[in-house]
Amino acid sequence: MNLADALYQLTPSPGLLLLIIAAISLVESLALVGVLVPGVLLITVAASMAGHQELALPATLIAAFAGAVIGDGASFLLGYTQHERVTRRWPLSRHPEWLARGARFFQRYGTLSVFLGRFVGPVRPIVPLIAGMLRMSPRDFTWANLASAALWAPAYVLPGYLLGRTWQQLLDVPPELQQLLAMLVMGLLALAVTFSWLRHHVGRGGRVYRQMAGLARRHPLLRNAWLRQSGNGEVPLASLLLLILSLGGLSGWTLLVMQHGAEGPLRLDRQVHTLLAAWSFPGLDALGQALARAGDLLGVLALSLPWAAWLLWRQRHDALFHLGAGLGGIALLNTLGKALFGRPRPDTPAYLADSLAYPSAHTSTAVVVFGLAAAFTARELSPGHRHWVFWLAILAATLMALSRLTLGVHWFSDLVGGALLGLVVCALVLLAWQQKDRASLAPCPWPWLGLASLALVATRVAWLPPV
């Protein structure tokens, strides 16, 4: 089976795919919903599928254009007819700052805000609603809506469409492994969308949080437990959910690895190992070596040193203690895990002669370092900008994990176990941190601290041998 056959089995029919593209464009532009949907990611994936199936480009663009026009039009109509009543509906009732941001944008740019707002992420789904609430002329709105959608559709669809037409040739994947790659990509995208949805709903203003609070209030035992957890006025539901899911996933995945241990690596491990061995990108091995050095003990110390010094200078010993506990805890668990499972590596270079494979210490440490950094940083940012910090952390940890595969020193299942172990430690540290009401860490000169970390890591990569 070739990659085209695999993708045809995983993707819908051409007609249904056009409807999906139109629906994503509509929902991404729709007030009350668009603020919660990773529309750019979804439209890129759908456009990539359309490109790979060689769906007619005009039809793809028209579907995206129609969905965008209908979505903005529905938002405008909602604001025009419901006016103030819309502010009492979820999620705007829980996030009045979204309306305030959209109102400031509309007051600044007037009619032009409808055109510009479609390309500005934080206000994209809100501006048409504000325009309706402030009684903008329907004729002026319609022209701005049509003109902006005519530019938005190709700007957002063409990159994904081009990727779908060319990625098979760029990667040159062996035919026997093409279905595996397609399934892995689909799985990662599904996890990304799930993470984005959960992140919005388990916070204090989210629907899941409010439903859990309502359930707890109706049952005395749950109410007492809920009140004990809300030491700082908010139950750390997101951290509790992260702990439950990651601990359960780690237990199940580790059992799978242990049960298969006598037979060697998992079948998936062998397939992924063969897949990466077939790729030969210039500089891939050098990049993997650099990331390996950046993620070892000296690399983590170089990355953390400027931030630890700043926390000491600010006398934030509580934050420094929690971060140190996270790094110390993951180092201890990695050591115990490797000794307990004794799993050999697929390839063991000289500097790893005494090291074992499961779980991946580089992966678990990267998850703890970048995950805790994102969680602490996000607390100091407005809700509309927090997702960028988490996506950067996910990207950094993913690159670190993949570098272990490109070097051939870990199986794929080692990375999964390491990532889950890192998430368990992140959840435990965050639960401990959220037991008290903490003072803000701001103001923080994060650009200078970030540059100092990068400089120290670069020095470590360039001059010191791996450990």
Secondary structure, 3 states (H helix, E strand, C coil): CCHHHHHHHHCCCHHHHHHHHHHHHHHHHCCCCHHHCCHHHHHHHHHHHHHHCCCCHHHHHHHHHHHHHHHHHHHHHHHHHHHHHHHHCCCCCCCHHHHHHHHHHHHHHCCHHHHHHCCCHHHCCCHHHHHHHCCCCHHHHHHHHHHHHHHHHHHHHHHHHHHHHHHHHHHCCCHHHHHHHHHHHHHHHHHHHHHHHHHHHCCCCCHHHHHHHHHHHHCHHHHHHHHHHCCCCCCCHHHHHHHHHHHHHHHHHHHHHHHCHHHCCCHHHHHHHHHHHCCCCCCHHHHHHHHHHHCCHHHHHHHHHHHHHHHHHCCCHHHHHHHHHHHHHHHHHHHHHHHHHCCCCCCCCHHHCCCCCCCCHHHHHHHHHHHHHHHHHHCCCCHHHHHHHHHHHHHHHHHHHHHHHHCCCCCHHHHHHHHHHHHHHHHHHHHHHCCCCCCCCCCCCHHHHHHHHHHHHHHHHHHCCCC
